[in-house]
């Protein structure tokens, strides 16, 4: 009668996360199955996107739920200190955009922020579509923050606190 999925991911590729989300929803409709998602340690960013494929989302009181972020490093001074010369040859002037071995350029950061906004908007639309009226209005909801299970429940990001074994046994019997 249902499919149970464990999510334990701080995220990853937004494309792969959305593709997994789409595949879960497609199979749920095709096979007429309810999808129960259980967030374990972390269901954030792409992990939360996948969790939204569930008809119901559960989390432990100590689970971390939410967020979307991008981070990298800059090694410009390290190369110089080590006496390493970086050589990059590209066919386009922007092929080495955000190269961690050269100084950050404001125009590169602006481009990255535009890209992140587009991806974040897709994330927000997906969450709003799937969670609908269960979401509480909170100005911090889509700021990149993350919360423990009880606050995620209060915000409408999850439906209940619980774990896979407990919920499945309660709903479908001890032999499920």
Beta strands, then each sheet from edge to edge (+ up, - down):
strand 1: 2-9
strand 2: 34-44
strand 3: 56-59
strand 4: 64-66
strand 5: 146-148
strand 6: 160-161
sheet 1: 1+ 2+ 3+ 6+
sheet 2: 1+ 2+ 4+ 5-
end
